[in-house]
Amino acid sequence: MIVVNGLRKRFGSHTALDGMTFSVEPGQVTGFVGPNGAGKSTTMRVILGLDAPDAGTALVGGRPYRTLRRPLCHLGSLLDAGALQPGRTARNHLLWLAHSQGLPARRVDEVLERAGLQGVARRAAGGFSLGMRQRLGIAAALLGDPPALMLDEPFNGMDPEGIVWMRQHLRGLAAEGRAVLVSSHLMSELQDTADHVVVAGRGQVIADTSIAALLQAAAAGRVTVRLGAPFVDVAADVLDSAGATAVRTDEGTLTVTGLPAEAVVAALTGGGVPFAEISTHRATLEEAYLELTRDAVEFRATTAPQVTR
């Protein structure tokens, strides 16, 4: 289990962390998301003891990471897939890490196979693609068979097959009872992978909840009604009279709030308004994320880019 409590960190005049607090529970994948400058990387560096906080604590299994003996057996991490000696083979890269933790060589071969790298184990890692380096980083994180893992942007550089593998792998690690923290900007992948999400902004936690609860809140009880364009105004009047708020979103479509789908059907049927389709709005994690972080983005373009033809 990873527990972050009240972390504060300044770099000169910049406040990177301003009371960051959350926990990563065993048996689930926790997504860690937020705009650039939200404090995600600094938080992960503090957890690993690479940066010292000005206040607060970050504990792995109840202890600071720097006090752990054989730390890879407590927390496996991947912050930078390029952090390797390029002339060293994939197997030798893992072998020296294993020796540093008192782990046998057979463990290296086990994680190489689990990461799908057994066929390239004796190739120099410097020639690997980013996706293959990500797999090597995952193998390194798993060397000590740790109960907790922390991965920063593990989907980067992955081809479609690799993304499917990563998604299934992360779910499998959580199913084994491990606590898994995954930072990513790929909301669609986290939506299909994570059970829980921590949304950060300006060094603080904006939301700490399950994916299901966040999507339900983002949907906000909206109902989409599709009907012929001539009936849109009539339908809006009928729904407004029934206590709903109906807004035209495009030609022949209304977005309705204030009534569940069944009540919308009843109101339109009772008013004699024909419709083609009624569906409950299904929010995406990206939609929920953008809404939550609307005021937490530090770097935003003020004008649209110019296109040269």
N, C-alpha and C positions, 0 to 999 in steps of 0.2 A: 504494500500500500504506500502511496505517495501522498504526503500531507503538506500543503503550502499554507502558511498562516501569517497574514499581515506583512508580507514582504514589501519593503520600501528600498528603492535604489535610485540614486542620482548620479548622473555623469555630468559634472560641471553644473551648468544652469538647467540641464534637461532632466526632468523627472521621468525615469523609465518605468518604475514600479511605484504604485501609490496605494499600498494596502492589499496587494494581490492575495486572495485567499480561496482555496478550493482543495478537494481531495480526489484521488484516483482510486476507485474501489476495485478489489479483486473480482475477476469473473466478467469484466465488461471492457469494451473499448470506449475510451473517453476522447472525444474530439476536442482539440484546443485550437480555437479560431479567433481571428481578429484582424483588423487592417494593419498595414505596415506601420510600425511604431507603437503597436498596442502593448508590447512588453512580453510577447511570447518567447522570443529567443533569450532574452535576459532572464526570464523565469527559469527556463530549462538550464541555462548556464549556472544559475544560483543553485538549483537542485543538485547539479553535478559538482558543486564546489569550485567552478571555474571563475565565478564572480562572487564576491562577498557582499551580502546585503547590508544596508545601513540599519535596517531593523527587520524584525520578523524571523521566521524559521522555515526551513524546508527539510523535511524528514523522509527518509526511506526506511520503511519497517521500524519506525520509531527512533531512528538515529540519523545524524548528519552523514551525508555520503562520505565525507573525508575521514570519518572515524571508522569506516567499515573495513574489516580485514577481508581480502579477496572480494573487492566491490563488485566485480562482474558476476558474482554469484548472488548478488542482491538486486542489482539494477542493470539491465542491458540497455545501451543507448546508441542512437545513431543521429548525430547532429550534422555531420558533413561527410557525404559519401566519398569525397575526394581526399580525405585525410588519410593517406597511405603513401608508402614508399613505392613509386611507380615501377622500379626495377625488380621488386620482390614478387614472387608468384602468389596467387591467391591462397594456396595452402600454407606457404611460409608466413604470409601476413597473419593468418589465424594462428599459426603454430607459436609465434613469439608471444602473442597475446595469451594463448593457453598456458605457456610456460610461466608467464608472469603471475598467473593465478593458481599455479600448482595443478593444472588440469592435464589429463593424459592426451596423447596425440590422437587416440581413437575418437575423442570428442570433436576434434577438428574435422575428421572425415564424416562424422555424423551430421554436423551442421552444414557442411558443404553439400551433402546429399539433400538435406531438408530445404536448402536454398536453391536447389537445382543447378549447382555449379560443379558437380563432380567431374563433368566432362572437360572443364577448363581449369581445373585445380592447379595445374602446373604451368599455366600461362602467366606472363607478367601482368599484374593488375593495372599497370599504366596504360595498357592497350584496351582495357575494357570500356564499353559504352557506359553512359551514366546509369542506365537501367541495370546493367550487370554489377556496377559498383554499389548500387543500392542493395542488390541481393547479397553482395559480399558484406556490406555493412549490417544487414539483418543477421547474417550468419555470425558475425562478430558479437552482435548483441545477445545472441542465444548461447554463446560458448559456455557460460557458467550456469546454464539452465535456471535463470533468475525468475523469481516470482513477479517481478515488475519490469516493464519495458517502456522506453520513452523514445519516440521516433519523430524527427523533424522533416516534414515534406517527403515521406517515403515513396509517394507516387510519382515524383518528378523523374522525367526521363524514361518512364516505363512505356513500353508498347502495349497495345490492347491485351495481349496474352499476359504480359507482366502485371498489368493493373488487375486483371481477374485473379491472378495468383496472389498478389499482395492483399486484395480484399478478403479472399478466402483464408489466407494465412493469418491475418490479424484476427479474424473471427475465431479461427482455430486456437490461437494463443489464449484468447479470452475464455474460450470454452474449457481450456485446461485449468482455469482458475487463476490466471495471471491478471494483474492490473496493467492495462495497456493505455498509454497516453500518446496520441497521434496529433501532431500539428500539421495542418494542411490548408491550402487555399482552394483545393478542389472540393467544393461543397457537394457536388453530385456523388463523389466517391465516399465522402464521410457519411452522407445520408444513407447510403447502402451498406455502410460498414459499422458505424458507431452506434452504441446504445445510449450514450450520454454525451452532452456537449457543454463545454465551458467557453463562453464568448467573452473576449477581453477587449478593452478599449481604453486608451490613455492610462495604461498601467493598473487598471482596476477590472474586476469581474462585473460584466454587464448582465450576464445570465449564466446560471448553473442549473441545468435541468435535463430531463430525458429528451431525446430527439422527438419522441411521440408527442410529449407535452408542448414542446416548442412549436411543432408544426400545427398542432391543434390551435394554439393561441394565435399563430400567424394567419390561419384560415379565417379566424374571427367570425365564424358562422355565416360566411358568404355563400350565396347560392347563385349559380349562373342559369339564366333563362334564355333559350334561343327560340325565336319565333319569327314569323314573317315581318318584314320592315313596316308594313302598314298597321300592324297591331302593337307596335312598341309603345306608342304614347298611351293607348288605351290600357295596355297591361300595366304601365307605370302608375296610371291613375287608380286602377283597381287595387294594386299592391299598396300604394300609399294610403288608401282608405282602410286597408286591412291592418295598418300599423307598421308597415315595412318602409324601408327606404330603397328606392329603385333608381339606379344610375345607368344611363346608356353608355356602354363601353365600346361598341362598334355597331355597324349596321345590322339590325336584327338581333342584338344581344343586350340583355340587362344584367347588371350585377346587383343582387338583392341582399340587404342585411336587415336583421330585426325579426325575421321569421324563419323557421326551419323549412327544409325542402317540402315536407308533407303539407305544411300550412300554405306554402306558395302554390302548390298544386291545387289545393282546395279553393283558394281565393280565385285563381284564374279560371278554374272549372265553374265555380259559382257565378263568376262574372261573364261567362260565355266567351272567354278569350282563348282562341286556339294557340297552341304552342307546340314546338317540335321536340324540345329536349329541356329537361331540368336536371341539374347536377350540383352536388355539393362541391364547393371549391376545395381543391387539394393544394395546399401550400407546399413549396419546396424549401429545403434548408437554405438555399441561396437567397430566396425571397425573405425568409425570416431573418437571416443574417444581415442583409442589406438594410432592413427596417430597423434592427437593433443598433447597428453601428452607424446609422445616418449622421449622428453628431459626433462620432468618435474618429472620423477620418482626418488625419493631419495633413495629408498631401492630396489635394484635389485640383484637377485642371479647371481653370476658370473660363476657358474658351474652347470651342471645338477645334480639333486639329485641322489645318488647311490641307486639302487634297490637291496635289499637282497633277494635271493631266497632260 
